[in-house]
Amino acid sequence: MVVALLAVGCTSQPTAGTPPGPAFNATDTAWILLMIPMSERAQLLTDLAPSRTADPSLAELAAQTGSTLRGDLRRLRAVLRLSGVPDTRPHEGHNMPGMVSLGTLEKAAATDGQAFDRILTDALRADFAQSRLLCAGEQTHGQADEATELAAAIARSTAEQATRLDKLRAAQPAPSGDETTTAAGPGANAATTSVASLTPGVQGAGPPVPQVRNPPHSLRPHSAGRTTDRQGVG
């Protein structure tokens, strides 16, 4: 049986390259290949904060989050190399649930002050929530110690950041009537991705995921109806 990683609008794709060692199962590699682009997008957003936020406390949180994400990415890529599965960008072209979208990055780069702060906090909150869900699934269904231990570490640090972020959000002033943003907040990303099924070929339900052209650090479309033992269902 194959442990499938359920994702909105995302089907399975075979992974080319050297097969992973027996300690890594499909959930391990699918989790890593999804966490890498999620962390990359979140890092791009936090990198905008120093020159755009109006809140020194939020700037500090963004800097710490960005540093944590860089460390997470180094460890995720190291564990991926250990698994023997190359980073083929299996989700290229997708904006996954919880991931900082390209549209959010564009809007964040075009604004500053309190409007930027709300974009940043809404998007990070959605990313934190999704990351914790994915890490919980990896800890439940993953097999390789290197992957499950990393998932536990990321879940802990993300929970701490989410708690700090919620306190900062509570202190933020309410938006004025003429101020609008399109931040990817919890409502915008109500759909979630989880490690959930022991049945091969199961897909998550939901609306089609929008496609983007030439996205940096994003996700590649999959071929429907195909799975391998080296990668879970994306």
C-alpha positions in Angstrom: 0.0 0.0 0.0 1.1 3.5 -0.7 0.8 6.4 1.7 -0.6 9.2 -0.5 0.1 12.9 0.2 -3.3 14.6 -0.6 -3.2 18.0 -2.3 -5.8 20.1 -4.0 -5.5 19.8 -7.7 -2.3 17.8 -7.5 -1.9 14.3 -8.8 1.0 11.9 -8.7 4.1 11.9 -10.8 7.0 9.4 -11.0 10.4 10.4 -9.7 13.4 9.8 -11.8 16.9 9.1 -10.4 18.5 6.8 -7.9 16.0 5.0 -5.8 16.0 6.0 -2.1 17.3 3.8 0.6 14.8 1.4 2.2 14.4 3.6 5.2 12.6 6.3 3.2 9.0 5.7 2.1 6.7 7.6 -0.2 5.4 9.9 2.5 8.9 11.0 3.5 10.0 12.1 0.0 6.6 13.6 -0.8 6.7 15.7 2.4 10.3 16.9 1.7 9.4 17.9 -1.9 6.4 19.9 -0.7 8.1 21.6 2.2 11.0 22.9 0.1 8.9 25.1 -2.2 6.6 26.2 0.7 9.7 27.3 2.7 11.2 29.1 -0.3 8.1 31.1 -0.9 7.7 32.1 2.8 11.4 33.1 2.8 10.9 35.4 -0.2 8.1 37.1 1.7 10.0 37.6 4.9 12.9 39.0 3.0 10.7 42.0 2.0 9.9 42.9 5.6 12.9 45.0 6.6 12.3 47.7 4.1 8.5 47.6 4.1 7.0 46.8 7.6 5.8 49.6 9.8 6.2 47.5 13.0 9.7 46.9 14.5 8.4 43.8 16.4 7.0 42.3 13.1 10.3 43.1 11.4 12.1 41.2 14.1 9.7 38.2 13.8 10.1 38.2 10.0 13.9 38.2 10.3 13.9 35.3 12.8 11.4 33.4 10.6 13.5 34.0 7.5 16.6 32.7 9.4 14.7 29.6 10.5 13.4 29.0 7.0 17.0 29.1 5.6 18.1 26.5 8.2 15.0 24.4 7.4 15.8 24.5 3.7 19.4 23.4 4.3 18.2 20.4 6.3 15.4 19.5 4.0 17.8 19.4 1.0 20.3 17.4 2.9 17.7 14.8 3.9 16.4 14.8 0.3 19.9 14.0 -0.9 20.2 11.2 1.7 16.9 9.7 0.3 18.4 9.5 -3.2 15.5 11.3 -4.7 16.5 14.4 -6.8 14.6 17.7 -6.4 12.7 17.5 -9.7 10.2 20.2 -8.7 7.2 17.9 -8.9 4.8 20.7 -8.0 6.0 23.2 -10.5 3.2 25.6 -11.7 0.9 25.1 -8.6 0.0 27.5 -5.8 -0.6 25.0 -3.1 -2.9 25.5 -0.1 -1.1 27.4 2.6 1.8 28.3 0.4 2.6 32.0 -0.1 1.2 32.7 -3.6 3.0 34.6 -6.3 0.2 37.1 -6.3 0.7 37.7 -2.6 4.4 38.2 -3.2 3.7 40.7 -6.0 1.3 42.7 -3.8 3.6 42.7 -0.9 6.5 44.0 -3.0 4.2 46.8 -4.2 3.2 48.1 -0.8 4.5 49.1 2.6 3.4 50.2 6.0 0.3 48.7 7.7 -1.0 47.3 4.4 2.2 45.3 4.0 2.0 44.2 7.6 -1.4 42.7 7.1 -0.3 40.9 3.9 2.7 39.5 5.7 0.9 38.3 8.8 -2.0 36.8 7.0 0.2 34.9 4.6 2.6 33.7 7.3 -0.3 32.5 9.5 -1.6 30.4 6.6 1.9 29.0 5.9 2.5 28.2 9.6 -0.8 26.4 9.9 -0.2 24.3 6.7 3.4 23.5 7.7 2.2 22.2 11.0 -0.4 20.0 9.4 2.1 18.6 6.9 4.7 17.9 9.6 2.1 16.1 11.7 1.2 13.9 8.8 4.9 13.1 8.2 5.4 12.2 11.8 2.4 9.8 11.6 3.1 8.2 8.3 6.7 8.8 7.5 9.4 6.1 8.0 12.9 7.6 7.8 14.1 8.9 11.2 15.9 11.8 9.5 12.6 13.0 7.9 10.3 12.4 10.9 12.8 14.1 13.3 13.1 17.1 11.0 9.3 17.3 10.8 9.1 17.3 14.6 11.7 20.1 14.8 9.9 22.2 12.1 6.6 21.7 13.8 7.9 23.0 17.2 9.6 26.1 15.7 6.6 26.8 13.6 4.2 26.6 16.6 6.4 29.1 18.5 6.4 31.5 15.6 2.7 31.2 15.1 2.1 32.0 18.8 4.2 35.2 18.5 2.6 36.1 15.2 -0.9 35.8 16.7 0.1 38.2 19.5 1.4 40.7 17.0 -1.8 40.4 14.8 -3.9 41.1 17.9 -2.0 44.4 18.4 -2.3 45.5 14.8 -4.7 48.4 14.0 -7.9 47.6 12.1 -7.7 48.4 8.4 -9.1 51.7 7.2 -12.1 51.8 4.9 -10.1 52.8 1.8 -7.4 50.2 2.4 -7.6 46.8 0.7 -5.2 43.9 0.3 -5.4 40.5 -1.2 -3.5 38.7 1.4 -3.7 34.9 1.5 -5.3 34.6 4.9 -6.9 31.6 6.6 -10.1 32.0 4.7 -8.3 32.3 1.4 -6.5 29.0 2.1 -9.3 27.1 3.7 -8.3 24.0 1.8 -5.4 22.1 3.3 -2.9 19.4 2.3 -2.5 16.4 4.5 -0.8 13.0 4.7 -3.9 11.0 5.2 -4.7 7.9 3.0 -3.4 4.4 2.9 -5.3 3.8 -0.4 -3.3 4.2 -3.6 -4.4 6.8 -6.1 -6.6 8.9 -3.7 -6.8 12.6 -4.5 -7.9 15.5 -2.4 -11.1 17.3 -3.4 -11.4 20.9 -4.2 -11.3 23.5 -7.0 -8.5 23.4 -9.6 -5.3 25.0 -8.5 -4.4 28.1 -10.7 -1.5 27.7 -13.0 1.3 30.3 -13.2 3.9 30.8 -15.8 7.6 30.4 -14.9 7.1 30.7 -11.2 10.3 30.9 -9.0 10.6 28.0 -6.6 7.1 26.7 -7.3 5.5 23.5 -8.4 5.4 21.4 -11.6 2.1 19.9 -12.9 1.8 16.1 -12.4 0.7 13.3 -14.7 -2.6 11.9 -13.5 -3.0 8.4 -12.2 0.6 7.5 -11.6 2.5 6.8 -8.4 5.9 5.4 -7.5 7.4 4.1 -4.3 9.9 6.9 -4.4 7.5 9.8 -4.1 4.0 10.2 -2.6 1.1 11.7 -4.3 1.5 15.5 -4.7 
